Amino acid sequence: MKLIRYRKPSVKTLLGYTRAKRKLRRAVGISQVEGWTRPSRVKQRIKYPLGLYSPAVRIIRNTTKGRFPSFLGLFNRKK
């Protein structure tokens, strides 16, 4: 653990409860199942075959949000 932290750690973190809980969930496989059944992931799986993650659609989506492509291919917010 770092000496200087932005926030004070919770009691569960200090006792190791959170780490043990995550380790158990990964061992059982619950996390992997939830990853595929989470609503945001289900929407993402529907969007892939429709082509909503293609480069052309990404450019359109980002420019409508006010971001414009730079020479590096990254999207920067307009100021």
Buried (B, 14 or more C-beta within 10 A) or exposed (E): EEEEEEEEEEEEEEEEEEEEEEEEBEEEEEEEEEEEEEEEEEEEEEEEEEEEEEEEEEBEEBEEEEBEEEEEEEBEEEE
